[in-house]
Amino acid sequence: MKNFFIAAISMAMVSSAFAQNQPQGTWYLGTADATDVVNIFADGVNMSPTIGYAVADNFVVSLSLNTSRMEDVFNGTSEEITLVPTPTIEGDSIVIVEVPQITTTSYTETTTLTESALELGAAYFFDDNYFIGVGLNSVRMSNEYSNTLDAELDTEDETSALGLTVGLGKFIPVRDNWYLTPNVNWSTYGSDDDINEVTQSGLSFEIGFGARF
């Protein structure tokens, strides 16, 4: 799963005219990853609105809500062969024979994967607008399958997980109040499902994008 937290907690920037990297009282709005902006034109939607606030110079807290939805649709046909008793003339007699008939039925299979995550984090900025951050993540994943041919095949699975993310990044001013924050993160997630307990860890690279107010 795509790791998107640290860019959320990097909702801060300042121009070289400021003595401190992140002035207290500044608000930050953006998205966790600049590539999310182009996802609105793709089949899947994955957006991560974020909001941050500098509670003190160089110390920013933030909240991020990530939602993604991927849907796969397959249209197919199913054939069923049945034997139909049919009167048939053989010589001077009428006999009943079973004639195979093929019935074709159209159906649709739909698989939908939905992920949502709420993340709370904090970041500390130091020399030359570098920052380190940490965040707590709550993730919920839902997988739905439906088949119009057989309703008994319909299923829905839901899994929840808690995660921790730490990372290192840098704020880069772009123009006016706009900024980019490339960052490298290490994240770990653990499922709270006692039956299927799963732990996932890994590194990710992101480019945060947003504006300062």
N, C-alpha and C positions, 0 to 999 in steps of 0.2 A: 504494500500500500504506500502510496505516495506520502512522504513525510513533508509536512508543510508548516511546522510550528515556528521555527526560529525566525523566519522572515516576518511572522506575525509580531513577535516580540521586538523586532528591529524597526518598529514604526517610529523612527526618529531620525532627524537630520538637522544639520546646521551649516551655514555658509562659513567661509574662512574669516568673515568679519566678526564672528562671535568668539569670545574668549573660551567659552565652554562648549563641549560638543553638543549636549542636549540641554537647552535652557529649561528650567523648571516652569511648569504651567503650559507647555506646548502639547497640542493634540496632533495625532497622526492617523491618517486613513489610508488604506491600501488593500492590496491583495497579497497573499502569501507567496505567489510565484507569478512572475511576469508572463509566463507561458499560459497561465489560466485565461488570460484575456482573449486569446485566439480560440479557446475551446468552445466558445459560444457558437462557432461556425462548424463544429464537428458533431458527430452523432452523439457523443457523450458530453455531458455537462459537468464541469468540475470548477466551482468557484469558491474562493476563500476570502470573504470580506473580513477585514481586521480593523480594530481600533486600538490606539495606544495613547498613553498620557504620561508625561514626565513629572513624576511626583517629587523629584528633586533633580538638581543638576546631574546629568549623566546617568540617571536611573529611571528607566521606563518600564511601566507595567502595561500589559496588553491582553486583549480578549480576541479570539479568533473562532469563527464558525465556518467549518468546511462541510460542504455537501457535494456529493457526486452521484450520478445515476447513469448506468449503462444498460441498454436494452438490446437484446438480440432476438429477432423475429424470423421464424422459418415457416414458409408456406409449402405444404406438401399434399400428397394424395395417398389414400389408402384403398387398396383393392380387396374385395371379399368375394370369394367364389361360393355360390350356393347351387344345389341341385334342385331343379324345378320339375315336378311331374308334368309331362306333356303328352297328350294323346298323339299317337302316330299310326298311320295306316301301313300295315305290312301285308301285302297280298290282299286277301279278302277280309282281313281281320284288323281291328283297332286295338293297339296295345299302348300301354302307358310306359314311357321311358323317362328317365331322369336326365334332363338337359342342363348342363352347367351354364350358369349365368354369372357374369362379372358385374359387381356393383362398385363404382368408384365414388369415394367420398373425399372432399377437400377438407383440410384441417390446418390449424395454425398453432405452432409452438412458440411461446414467449418466455424468455428468461430475462429477469430484471434484477440487477445488482445495485443496491442502494447503500451508500456509506454516509454517515454523518459524524462529525467530531466537534467537540467543544474544548477549547484549549485556553488555559490561563498561564501566563508566563511573565518573566521579568528579564531585563537585560541591563548590563552595565557597560557604559562606553568609556574608552580611555584614549590614549594618544592617537591622533590622526584619524579619529572616527572609527577605529576598530571597536568591536563589541563582543562580549561573551554573554550567553543567555541560557536559561533553563526554563522548562515548562512542564506542566502536568496536562495530560490529554485523556479525554474520555471518548471512546470510539464505539459506535454501534453500526453493525453490518447486517443487512437483510438481503436474502436471496429468495426470489419468488419464481416459481415455474408453473405455467398453465398450458393445458392442451385442450383445444376445443372439441377434439374427437372423443376424449375420455376424461371426464371430470375427476375420476378417481386418481389420476396421475398428478393432479394439482398439489403442489407442496409450497411451504414457506418456512425458511430457516432464519433464525436471528441469533447473532452473537454479539456480546459486549466485551470490551477490553479497556484496560487502563494502561497508560504509557508515560514514559519519561523521555524528554529530549534535552540534549545539551549541544551547544554549537558555538562556532566562531565565525564572525563575518565582518564586513566593512561597509560603511555608508559612502555612497558616491553621488554627489550632486549632479543633476542632469541639466535642469533649466528652471529658473524661478524657484518655486517650492517643490518641484518634483525631484525624486531621488530613486536610486537603485541600491539594493543591498544584497550582493552576492554573498552566500554563506554556505558553510559545510556543517552538517548536523549528524549526530549519532542518536538514534532513537531505539527504544525497546518497548515492546507491547506484550502484555500478558492477558490472556482471556480469563474471564471470571466464570467460565463454564466448567463446573466440576467434572463433567463427563468427558469433554473434549478440551482439556487444558492445553493451550498453545502459547508459546512465547516466540516472538519474532524480534530480531535486532538487525540493525544495518546502518550504513552511511548513506547520505543523500546530499545532493548539491542543488541549490535553488537560487533564484534571483528575485528578491522581493521588489515590489514596485508600489509607490504610493506618493502621498503629498503631505506636507507639513502645514499646520495652521497656527 
